[in-house]
Each structure stands twice: as structure tokens, then as C-alpha cells.
Amino acid sequence: MAIVSFQLTATDRRSAARTGLLHTAHGAIKTPALLPVATLAVVGSLDPLELTEIGAQMIMANTYHLFLRPGTDRISDVGGLHHFLGWSGPLMTDSGALQPFRLDVAHGRVDDDGVTFSSHIDGSKHRFTPEVSVDLQEKLGADVILAFADESLPLGDELHAANALDRTHRWARRCLEARSRSDQGMMGIVQGGISNELRKKSASYVGALPFDGYVIGGLQSRPRADMHRLLESSLANLPPDKPRHLANVVSPEHIFDAVERGVDTFDCLAAIQLARQGTLFTLTGTVNITADGFREDFAPVDSECRCYTCLTFSCAYIHHLFDAGELLANRLATIHNLAFMLNLMDRIRGGVRDGALREVHGEFEARWSSAGG
């Protein structure tokens, strides 16, 4: 068996949803799966033991940020990212392609060879190419790494989208040629902006290359109807025997939408970002725990949630922590939001396995929508 491989275990007869096992050098994960994001080699305020206790199977780190600090050479010198952050399970890293445009809007520049950008920390100049990105990710040592892509895409500009897509496809081949480690899998990137035809073209091209899986990029924050359409176009021509990853999921309902169209894994930074703001997930929608109405609410955040936060503390206490600016507020909120999402993934896997995914989805939507979530 290859170091990274995908084993299909069940399919849903009423949709394209499936369950599987993604095998890596650090173990296998059950899919569909959510990957908590460890941007700077830490998932919010949680340590690896807490992540394991709430059900995290695999986490995702950020190559751009780790390159800038503490530096990929430093992480490599201590044995790689697993050792550095104390995580023994599977790891994924992104390619560092998006941040030069998100964090260096004024100066990030792309050409046919790569991307030049200024550090958002100290303004120092740097350059990423496909070969540099692969080298950095190999030094970090994640189990699954991502191909470098042109992320400069303005979504409404189809000519720019076509040019960026051609560049991404050329870079995909360069990434494959630059690989030197046999213990890492590599995923190719499917893009195409908001064009169905470009996304189908991208899926056909990247799907024909010898990647170990595929990432659907550029769909974050899209209207739900657009996301459905673009997901279907992106997935249409991908090999069914390899895993599909959706980048930057922002809401629980989007996970159901993507799973039913054949997506296997997701990364989600939004759950952590919302937790820091006091926005918490419940089965009947999101709540803002900092609102005055929770000051004397001594019930748990979600009476059906079995996470440490909900089993131990009241809304009033968590409200107090946010009001007082206590660090524990972020940790308890993050535990809850990630536990909510990971439990949702468990329910989705059970729905596919038991042939009841439509019912699980329907129940979730009815309760989530009832509160305007």
C-alpha cells in the first residue's frame, strides 16, 4: 500500500456522499473528516491532548506563517512539525500560496515562475515558487502537502481566472517534479473562479495528474447556491478513488452540502475565529455569549453537547470570562466550537454508514434554521 492512500468504506445511495479511510504515515483517519487549523503550529488555545479528547484526527498547519516564524529550517532541525508541536497523528500543510495576496494586498506579485511578497510581520521581501513551496513543506514533514497554486484570483474576472488556471496547472506539474520524499502525499488544486467550464477544465487536467488527492479551492464565503454549482463542476471529473478536500469551510451547513457532493475532508479556521469573538455553535444556531442576556443564564451553552465546556460550565460563567478578558474564555469557547463540528462529522459518517444521511441533514437544517443560523 502507498504511504498515502484512500480506502472507500461506504456510499450513500441517495447522494455522492461516502465514508472512507485516509491512510498516512502517522495513521488513518475516518472520512468525512474536519481538520482543525493550526496556523502557527497551535490550534487556537488547545494542546494536542485536548484536541485528541474532543475527537480531532488530523490537523492542518500553514506553510507561509511557519516559514516566517519560527522558520522551517528550525522546525526541520528538531525533527519536523509533528515533533515541534507534539502531535502524533496525521498532519496536512497548505502550500503558502494564498497568504501573500491576503496579507500583502499592496505588494504581492505573481509571474509565471512564482510569487514575490513582503512579510506581514516585518516587511522583508520573499519569493515562493512551486519548488520552494514543496521544499518548505518537505522540511515541515506533514503527511499530506498541497501543490502551489496561483491564488491571485479576482473571482469576477474570467480572463484573469483563465490565466491563473493555466499557471496553476503548469505549477502542478512542477510541484510533482520537485517531490523528493516518499513518505508524504501531495494534493493537487482545482480552481477556476466562478466559471463552471473553467472548474471542469481544471478538474480534468489536475485529476489526470498523479496526485494522491485533490483540493477544491476558492469557494470560501460564496453564496450557498453558487457553492453548490461550483462544487459540482469542480468534482465532476476527479477520480473517485482518491480523497477530495474542500478548503476554508466557514459554516456547518456547508459541510453537509459538500459531503453530499462527494467531498471527504475539510479545514475550518472559522470555528476558532468565531470562538475568540464569543460566537458559539449550538444545534439551534449560533449564539453570542457576550450578549447581556447570558449574564444570568446558568444553563450550558448547548444542553445536548457533551464537551468539557458544556458539561462543566454555564453560559453565565463563560460570559463572565469574556467580560473580564480572561484567557480561559477563548479556550472554553474553542473547545466547544471544535467539539461541535467534530461531533457533527461523526454524525455525518454515521448517516452515510446507516443509509440515513438525508434524515441527519434534514434534522440538522430544521433545527439550525429555526434560530436563523
GINOR-V509955 format. One record per run of one state. SS is the DSSP state (alpha for helix, beta for strand, coil for the rest). FROM is the first residue (numbers start at 1). LEN is the number of residues. If there is no record, write none. Layout:
BEGIN
<<SS	FROM	LEN> <SS	FROM	LEN>>
END
This chain:
BEGIN
<<coil	1	4> <beta	5	7> <coil	12	6> <beta	18	7> <coil	25	2> <beta	27	5> <coil	32	1> <beta	33	6> <coil	39	4> <beta	43	1> <coil	44	2> <beta	46	1> <coil	47	1> <alpha	48	6> <coil	54	4> <beta	58	4> <coil	62	1> <alpha	63	6> <coil	69	3> <alpha	72	6> <coil	78	3> <alpha	81	5> <coil	86	4> <beta	90	4> <coil	94	5> <alpha	99	4> <coil	103	6> <beta	109	2> <coil	111	3> <beta	114	5> <coil	119	6> <beta	125	5> <alpha	130	11> <coil	141	3> <beta	144	3> <coil	147	11> <alpha	158	21> <coil	179	6> <beta	185	6> <coil	191	5> <alpha	196	12> <coil	208	5> <beta	213	4> <coil	217	7> <alpha	224	12> <coil	236	7> <beta	243	4> <coil	247	5> <alpha	252	8> <coil	260	5> <beta	265	4> <coil	269	1> <alpha	270	7> <coil	277	2> <beta	279	4> <coil	283	2> <beta	285	4> <coil	289	3> <alpha	292	3> <coil	295	13> <alpha	308	5> <coil	313	2> <alpha	315	10> <coil	325	2> <alpha	327	28> <coil	355	2> <alpha	357	14> <coil	371	3>>
END
